[in-house]
Every structure is written in structure tokens, then in C-alpha cells.
């Protein structure tokens, strides 16, 4: 191999800088994507919890009536 071939095979300083910028940008985007996924999962969990918490007010009256008690 000649010296000219070796220079072509290695990235220039500008190319190395661009590769570092690209790696940093890729890491930043991946981190944001992971945080969005975590927030979305948390929001779904909260929504599921809120929806499951809603109860029919007559269900309490019915359960108390079965026990022979009144609510009021």
C-alpha cells in the first residue's frame, strides 16, 4: 500500500467530527424516544387506574342491602 491509500482509508478530522456529532445526535434522539415511551406508559397506567376506579354507586347500596344494612 502506498501512503496515499492510507490517507484515503482513514477519516479526515472533519469526518471524525461529523461522526461524533452523528453519534451524539443518535444518542440524544434515542434517549428522548425512551423518555417518551416511559411517559406514555405512565400515562396509560394512570388512565387504566382511573378507569378501573370508577364504580357504580348502586353497587355499594346493593352490597349493603345483601348484608341487611342501609347506606343512610
NUNU-457929 format. One record per atom (N, C-alpha, C): residue in one letter; atom name; x, y, z. Coordinates in steps of 0.05 Angstrom, whole numbers, padded with zeros to 5 digits, m for minus. Last residue first. Layout:
% residues N
<site><r>A</r><a>CA</a><x>X</x><y>Y</y><z>Z</z></site>
...
This chain:
% residues 72
<site><r>X</r><a>N</a><x>m01555</x><y>00095</y><z>01088</z></site>
<site><r>X</r><a>CA</a><x>m01560</x><y>00120</y><z>01102</z></site>
<site><r>X</r><a>C</a><x>m01575</x><y>00116</y><z>01128</z></site>
<site><r>X</r><a>N</a><x>m01549</x><y>00043</y><z>01072</z></site>
<site><r>X</r><a>CA</a><x>m01527</x><y>00061</y><z>01068</z></site>
<site><r>X</r><a>C</a><x>m01531</x><y>00086</y><z>01085</z></site>
<site><r>X</r><a>N</a><x>m01568</x><y>m00012</y><z>01113</z></site>
<site><r>X</r><a>CA</a><x>m01575</x><y>00010</y><z>01095</z></site>
<site><r>X</r><a>C</a><x>m01551</x><y>00030</y><z>01094</z></site>
<site><r>X</r><a>N</a><x>m01560</x><y>m00083</y><z>01113</z></site>
<site><r>X</r><a>CA</a><x>m01554</x><y>m00057</y><z>01123</z></site>
<site><r>X</r><a>C</a><x>m01564</x><y>m00036</y><z>01103</z></site>
<site><r>X</r><a>N</a><x>m01561</x><y>m00135</y><z>01095</z></site>
<site><r>X</r><a>CA</a><x>m01582</x><y>m00126</y><z>01112</z></site>
<site><r>X</r><a>C</a><x>m01578</x><y>m00099</y><z>01125</z></site>
<site><r>X</r><a>N</a><x>m01525</x><y>m00149</y><z>01058</z></site>
<site><r>X</r><a>CA</a><x>m01517</x><y>m00154</y><z>01085</z></site>
<site><r>X</r><a>C</a><x>m01539</x><y>m00146</y><z>01105</z></site>
<site><r>X</r><a>N</a><x>m01551</x><y>m00132</y><z>01013</z></site>
<site><r>X</r><a>CA</a><x>m01547</x><y>m00160</y><z>01016</z></site>
<site><r>X</r><a>C</a><x>m01539</x><y>m00168</y><z>01045</z></site>
<site><r>X</r><a>N</a><x>m01546</x><y>m00078</y><z>01020</z></site>
<site><r>X</r><a>CA</a><x>m01573</x><y>m00089</y><z>01022</z></site>
<site><r>X</r><a>C</a><x>m01570</x><y>m00120</y><z>01026</z></site>
<site><r>X</r><a>N</a><x>m01492</x><y>m00071</y><z>01010</z></site>
<site><r>X</r><a>CA</a><x>m01502</x><y>m00066</y><z>01037</z></site>
<site><r>X</r><a>C</a><x>m01529</x><y>m00078</y><z>01041</z></site>
<site><r>X</r><a>N</a><x>m01492</x><y>m00082</y><z>00955</z></site>
<site><r>X</r><a>CA</a><x>m01476</x><y>m00099</y><z>00973</z></site>
<site><r>X</r><a>C</a><x>m01486</x><y>m00095</y><z>01002</z></site>
<site><r>X</r><a>N</a><x>m01526</x><y>m00041</y><z>00936</z></site>
<site><r>X</r><a>CA</a><x>m01533</x><y>m00069</y><z>00932</z></site>
<site><r>X</r><a>C</a><x>m01518</x><y>m00087</y><z>00952</z></site>
<site><r>X</r><a>N</a><x>m01496</x><y>00005</y><z>00949</z></site>
<site><r>X</r><a>CA</a><x>m01523</x><y>00001</y><z>00961</z></site>
<site><r>X</r><a>C</a><x>m01531</x><y>m00029</y><z>00959</z></site>
<site><r>X</r><a>N</a><x>m01452</x><y>m00005</y><z>00916</z></site>
<site><r>X</r><a>CA</a><x>m01448</x><y>m00004</y><z>00945</z></site>
<site><r>X</r><a>C</a><x>m01475</x><y>m00009</y><z>00959</z></site>
<site><r>X</r><a>N</a><x>m01476</x><y>m00003</y><z>00866</z></site>
<site><r>X</r><a>CA</a><x>m01463</x><y>m00028</y><z>00874</z></site>
<site><r>X</r><a>C</a><x>m01459</x><y>m00028</y><z>00905</z></site>
<site><r>X</r><a>N</a><x>m01492</x><y>00048</y><z>00856</z></site>
<site><r>X</r><a>CA</a><x>m01513</x><y>00029</y><z>00865</z></site>
<site><r>X</r><a>C</a><x>m01501</x><y>00003</y><z>00874</z></site>
<site><r>X</r><a>N</a><x>m01447</x><y>00073</y><z>00838</z></site>
<site><r>X</r><a>CA</a><x>m01455</x><y>00079</y><z>00865</z></site>
<site><r>X</r><a>C</a><x>m01477</x><y>00060</y><z>00875</z></site>
<site><r>X</r><a>N</a><x>m01397</x><y>00038</y><z>00805</z></site>
<site><r>X</r><a>CA</a><x>m01426</x><y>00044</y><z>00804</z></site>
<site><r>X</r><a>C</a><x>m01435</x><y>00050</y><z>00832</z></site>
<site><r>X</r><a>N</a><x>m01334</x><y>00069</y><z>00801</z></site>
<site><r>X</r><a>CA</a><x>m01352</x><y>00048</y><z>00810</z></site>
<site><r>X</r><a>C</a><x>m01380</x><y>00057</y><z>00807</z></site>
<site><r>X</r><a>N</a><x>m01271</x><y>00078</y><z>00776</z></site>
<site><r>X</r><a>CA</a><x>m01299</x><y>00087</y><z>00774</z></site>
<site><r>X</r><a>C</a><x>m01317</x><y>00063</y><z>00782</z></site>
<site><r>X</r><a>N</a><x>m01222</x><y>00053</y><z>00773</z></site>
<site><r>X</r><a>CA</a><x>m01230</x><y>00063</y><z>00799</z></site>
<site><r>X</r><a>C</a><x>m01260</x><y>00072</y><z>00799</z></site>
<site><r>X</r><a>N</a><x>m01210</x><y>00042</y><z>00722</z></site>
<site><r>X</r><a>CA</a><x>m01218</x><y>00019</y><z>00738</z></site>
<site><r>X</r><a>C</a><x>m01228</x><y>00028</y><z>00765</z></site>
<site><r>X</r><a>N</a><x>m01196</x><y>00092</y><z>00703</z></site>
<site><r>X</r><a>CA</a><x>m01219</x><y>00079</y><z>00692</z></site>
<site><r>X</r><a>C</a><x>m01229</x><y>00056</y><z>00710</z></site>
<site><r>X</r><a>N</a><x>m01149</x><y>00102</y><z>00733</z></site>
<site><r>X</r><a>CA</a><x>m01173</x><y>00120</y><z>00736</z></site>
<site><r>X</r><a>C</a><x>m01198</x><y>00106</y><z>00726</z></site>
<site><r>X</r><a>N</a><x>m01117</x><y>00061</y><z>00714</z></site>
<site><r>X</r><a>CA</a><x>m01123</x><y>00062</y><z>00743</z></site>
<site><r>X</r><a>C</a><x>m01148</x><y>00080</y><z>00747</z></site>
<site><r>X</r><a>N</a><x>m01112</x><y>00075</y><z>00660</z></site>
<site><r>X</r><a>CA</a><x>m01124</x><y>00049</y><z>00668</z></site>
<site><r>X</r><a>C</a><x>m01133</x><y>00049</y><z>00697</z></site>
<site><r>X</r><a>N</a><x>m01085</x><y>00124</y><z>00667</z></site>
<site><r>X</r><a>CA</a><x>m01112</x><y>00123</y><z>00655</z></site>
<site><r>X</r><a>C</a><x>m01126</x><y>00097</y><z>00662</z></site>
<site><r>X</r><a>N</a><x>m01037</x><y>00107</y><z>00689</z></site>
<site><r>X</r><a>CA</a><x>m01055</x><y>00125</y><z>00704</z></site>
<site><r>X</r><a>C</a><x>m01083</x><y>00125</y><z>00693</z></site>
<site><r>X</r><a>N</a><x>m01018</x><y>00076</y><z>00647</z></site>
<site><r>X</r><a>CA</a><x>m01023</x><y>00064</y><z>00673</z></site>
<site><r>X</r><a>C</a><x>m01042</x><y>00081</y><z>00690</z></site>
<site><r>X</r><a>N</a><x>m01013</x><y>00115</y><z>00607</z></site>
<site><r>X</r><a>CA</a><x>m01032</x><y>00092</y><z>00603</z></site>
<site><r>X</r><a>C</a><x>m01038</x><y>00079</y><z>00629</z></site>
<site><r>X</r><a>N</a><x>m00973</x><y>00147</y><z>00631</z></site>
<site><r>X</r><a>CA</a><x>m00999</x><y>00158</y><z>00625</z></site>
<site><r>X</r><a>C</a><x>m01020</x><y>00136</y><z>00621</z></site>
<site><r>X</r><a>N</a><x>m00931</x><y>00110</y><z>00631</z></site>
<site><r>X</r><a>CA</a><x>m00941</x><y>00120</y><z>00656</z></site>
<site><r>X</r><a>C</a><x>m00969</x><y>00132</y><z>00652</z></site>
<site><r>X</r><a>N</a><x>m00924</x><y>00104</y><z>00576</z></site>
<site><r>X</r><a>CA</a><x>m00931</x><y>00080</y><z>00592</z></site>
<site><r>X</r><a>C</a><x>m00943</x><y>00089</y><z>00619</z></site>
<site><r>X</r><a>N</a><x>m00908</x><y>00156</y><z>00563</z></site>
<site><r>X</r><a>CA</a><x>m00932</x><y>00145</y><z>00551</z></site>
<site><r>X</r><a>C</a><x>m00942</x><y>00121</y><z>00568</z></site>
<site><r>X</r><a>N</a><x>m00860</x><y>00160</y><z>00591</z></site>
<site><r>X</r><a>CA</a><x>m00882</x><y>00178</y><z>00598</z></site>
<site><r>X</r><a>C</a><x>m00909</x><y>00167</y><z>00587</z></site>
<site><r>X</r><a>N</a><x>m00830</x><y>00120</y><z>00565</z></site>
<site><r>X</r><a>CA</a><x>m00835</x><y>00117</y><z>00593</z></site>
<site><r>X</r><a>C</a><x>m00859</x><y>00135</y><z>00602</z></site>
<site><r>X</r><a>N</a><x>m00829</x><y>00141</y><z>00513</z></site>
<site><r>X</r><a>CA</a><x>m00842</x><y>00115</y><z>00517</z></site>
<site><r>X</r><a>C</a><x>m00848</x><y>00111</y><z>00547</z></site>
<site><r>X</r><a>N</a><x>m00800</x><y>00188</y><z>00523</z></site>
<site><r>X</r><a>CA</a><x>m00828</x><y>00189</y><z>00513</z></site>
<site><r>X</r><a>C</a><x>m00843</x><y>00163</y><z>00518</z></site>
<site><r>X</r><a>N</a><x>m00751</x><y>00165</y><z>00538</z></site>
<site><r>X</r><a>CA</a><x>m00766</x><y>00181</y><z>00557</z></site>
<site><r>X</r><a>C</a><x>m00795</x><y>00183</y><z>00549</z></site>
<site><r>X</r><a>N</a><x>m00737</x><y>00140</y><z>00489</z></site>
<site><r>X</r><a>CA</a><x>m00741</x><y>00124</y><z>00513</z></site>
<site><r>X</r><a>C</a><x>m00757</x><y>00139</y><z>00534</z></site>
<site><r>X</r><a>N</a><x>m00731</x><y>00186</y><z>00457</z></site>
<site><r>X</r><a>CA</a><x>m00751</x><y>00165</y><z>00450</z></site>
<site><r>X</r><a>C</a><x>m00757</x><y>00148</y><z>00474</z></site>
<site><r>X</r><a>N</a><x>m00689</x><y>00212</y><z>00482</z></site>
<site><r>X</r><a>CA</a><x>m00715</x><y>00225</y><z>00481</z></site>
<site><r>X</r><a>C</a><x>m00737</x><y>00204</y><z>00475</z></site>
<site><r>X</r><a>N</a><x>m00648</x><y>00173</y><z>00472</z></site>
<site><r>X</r><a>CA</a><x>m00656</x><y>00180</y><z>00500</z></site>
<site><r>X</r><a>C</a><x>m00684</x><y>00193</y><z>00500</z></site>
<site><r>X</r><a>N</a><x>m00646</x><y>00176</y><z>00416</z></site>
<site><r>X</r><a>CA</a><x>m00653</x><y>00150</y><z>00430</z></site>
<site><r>X</r><a>C</a><x>m00662</x><y>00156</y><z>00458</z></site>
<site><r>X</r><a>N</a><x>m00629</x><y>00228</y><z>00409</z></site>
<site><r>X</r><a>CA</a><x>m00655</x><y>00220</y><z>00399</z></site>
<site><r>X</r><a>C</a><x>m00664</x><y>00194</y><z>00412</z></site>
<site><r>X</r><a>N</a><x>m00577</x><y>00224</y><z>00433</z></site>
<site><r>X</r><a>CA</a><x>m00597</x><y>00244</y><z>00443</z></site>
<site><r>X</r><a>C</a><x>m00625</x><y>00235</y><z>00434</z></site>
<site><r>X</r><a>N</a><x>m00552</x><y>00186</y><z>00401</z></site>
<site><r>X</r><a>CA</a><x>m00556</x><y>00181</y><z>00429</z></site>
<site><r>X</r><a>C</a><x>m00578</x><y>00199</y><z>00441</z></site>
<site><r>X</r><a>N</a><x>m00552</x><y>00215</y><z>00352</z></site>
<site><r>X</r><a>CA</a><x>m00566</x><y>00190</y><z>00354</z></site>
<site><r>X</r><a>C</a><x>m00572</x><y>00182</y><z>00383</z></site>
<site><r>X</r><a>N</a><x>m00520</x><y>00258</y><z>00367</z></site>
<site><r>X</r><a>CA</a><x>m00547</x><y>00263</y><z>00359</z></site>
<site><r>X</r><a>C</a><x>m00564</x><y>00237</y><z>00361</z></site>
<site><r>X</r><a>N</a><x>m00472</x><y>00231</y><z>00375</z></site>
<site><r>X</r><a>CA</a><x>m00484</x><y>00246</y><z>00397</z></site>
<site><r>X</r><a>C</a><x>m00514</x><y>00251</y><z>00391</z></site>
<site><r>X</r><a>N</a><x>m00462</x><y>00210</y><z>00324</z></site>
<site><r>X</r><a>CA</a><x>m00465</x><y>00192</y><z>00347</z></site>
<site><r>X</r><a>C</a><x>m00479</x><y>00206</y><z>00370</z></site>
<site><r>X</r><a>N</a><x>m00457</x><y>00259</y><z>00296</z></site>
<site><r>X</r><a>CA</a><x>m00478</x><y>00240</y><z>00289</z></site>
<site><r>X</r><a>C</a><x>m00483</x><y>00220</y><z>00312</z></site>
<site><r>X</r><a>N</a><x>m00412</x><y>00280</y><z>00320</z></site>
<site><r>X</r><a>CA</a><x>m00437</x><y>00295</y><z>00321</z></site>
<site><r>X</r><a>C</a><x>m00460</x><y>00276</y><z>00316</z></site>
<site><r>X</r><a>N</a><x>m00375</x><y>00241</y><z>00305</z></site>
<site><r>X</r><a>CA</a><x>m00380</x><y>00245</y><z>00334</z></site>
<site><r>X</r><a>C</a><x>m00407</x><y>00260</y><z>00337</z></site>
<site><r>X</r><a>N</a><x>m00376</x><y>00247</y><z>00250</z></site>
<site><r>X</r><a>CA</a><x>m00384</x><y>00222</y><z>00261</z></site>
<site><r>X</r><a>C</a><x>m00391</x><y>00224</y><z>00291</z></site>
<site><r>X</r><a>N</a><x>m00357</x><y>00300</y><z>00246</z></site>
<site><r>X</r><a>CA</a><x>m00384</x><y>00294</y><z>00237</z></site>
<site><r>X</r><a>C</a><x>m00394</x><y>00267</y><z>00248</z></site>
<site><r>X</r><a>N</a><x>m00305</x><y>00290</y><z>00264</z></site>
<site><r>X</r><a>CA</a><x>m00322</x><y>00308</y><z>00278</z></site>
<site><r>X</r><a>C</a><x>m00351</x><y>00303</y><z>00271</z></site>
<site><r>X</r><a>N</a><x>m00286</x><y>00256</y><z>00224</z></site>
<site><r>X</r><a>CA</a><x>m00288</x><y>00247</y><z>00251</z></site>
<site><r>X</r><a>C</a><x>m00306</x><y>00264</y><z>00268</z></site>
<site><r>X</r><a>N</a><x>m00289</x><y>00292</y><z>00181</z></site>
<site><r>X</r><a>CA</a><x>m00306</x><y>00268</y><z>00181</z></site>
<site><r>X</r><a>C</a><x>m00309</x><y>00256</y><z>00209</z></site>
<site><r>X</r><a>N</a><x>m00250</x><y>00329</y><z>00196</z></site>
<site><r>X</r><a>CA</a><x>m00278</x><y>00338</y><z>00193</z></site>
<site><r>X</r><a>C</a><x>m00297</x><y>00314</y><z>00193</z></site>
<site><r>X</r><a>N</a><x>m00206</x><y>00297</y><z>00195</z></site>
<site><r>X</r><a>CA</a><x>m00214</x><y>00309</y><z>00220</z></site>
<site><r>X</r><a>C</a><x>m00243</x><y>00318</y><z>00219</z></site>
<site><r>X</r><a>N</a><x>m00220</x><y>00238</y><z>00155</z></site>
<site><r>X</r><a>CA</a><x>m00207</x><y>00264</y><z>00160</z></site>
<site><r>X</r><a>C</a><x>m00217</x><y>00275</y><z>00186</z></site>
<site><r>X</r><a>N</a><x>m00211</x><y>00168</y><z>00164</z></site>
<site><r>X</r><a>CA</a><x>m00228</x><y>00192</y><z>00162</z></site>
<site><r>X</r><a>C</a><x>m00212</x><y>00217</y><z>00168</z></site>
<site><r>X</r><a>N</a><x>m00169</x><y>00128</y><z>00122</z></site>
<site><r>X</r><a>CA</a><x>m00175</x><y>00139</y><z>00149</z></site>
<site><r>X</r><a>C</a><x>m00192</x><y>00164</y><z>00146</z></site>
<site><r>X</r><a>N</a><x>m00161</x><y>00118</y><z>00068</z></site>
<site><r>X</r><a>CA</a><x>m00175</x><y>00098</y><z>00084</z></site>
<site><r>X</r><a>C</a><x>m00183</x><y>00109</y><z>00111</z></site>
<site><r>X</r><a>N</a><x>m00130</x><y>00159</y><z>00048</z></site>
<site><r>X</r><a>CA</a><x>m00158</x><y>00157</y><z>00039</z></site>
<site><r>X</r><a>C</a><x>m00174</x><y>00138</y><z>00057</z></site>
<site><r>X</r><a>N</a><x>m00082</x><y>00148</y><z>00072</z></site>
<site><r>X</r><a>CA</a><x>m00095</x><y>00173</y><z>00078</z></site>
<site><r>X</r><a>C</a><x>m00124</x><y>00172</y><z>00070</z></site>
<site><r>X</r><a>N</a><x>m00068</x><y>00100</y><z>00048</z></site>
<site><r>X</r><a>CA</a><x>m00072</x><y>00101</y><z>00077</z></site>
<site><r>X</r><a>C</a><x>m00087</x><y>00127</y><z>00085</z></site>
<site><r>X</r><a>N</a><x>m00058</x><y>00116</y><z>m00005</z></site>
<site><r>X</r><a>CA</a><x>m00080</x><y>00097</y><z>00001</z></site>
<site><r>X</r><a>C</a><x>m00087</x><y>00099</y><z>00031</z></site>
<site><r>X</r><a>N</a><x>m00012</x><y>00146</y><z>00001</z></site>
<site><r>X</r><a>CA</a><x>m00037</x><y>00159</y><z>m00009</z></site>
<site><r>X</r><a>C</a><x>m00061</x><y>00142</y><z>m00002</z></site>
<site><r>X</r><a>N</a><x>00026</x><y>00109</y><z>00014</z></site>
<site><r>X</r><a>CA</a><x>00018</x><y>00128</y><z>00034</z></site>
<site><r>X</r><a>C</a><x>m00008</x><y>00142</y><z>00026</z></site>
<site><r>X</r><a>N</a><x>00008</x><y>00044</y><z>m00013</z></site>
<site><r>X</r><a>CA</a><x>00023</x><y>00070</y><z>m00013</z></site>
<site><r>X</r><a>C</a><x>00012</x><y>00088</y><z>00009</z></site>
<site><r>X</r><a>N</a><x>00017</x><y>m00024</y><z>00000</z></site>
<site><r>X</r><a>CA</a><x>00000</x><y>00000</y><z>00000</z></site>
<site><r>X</r><a>C</a><x>00017</x><y>00025</y><z>00000</z></site>
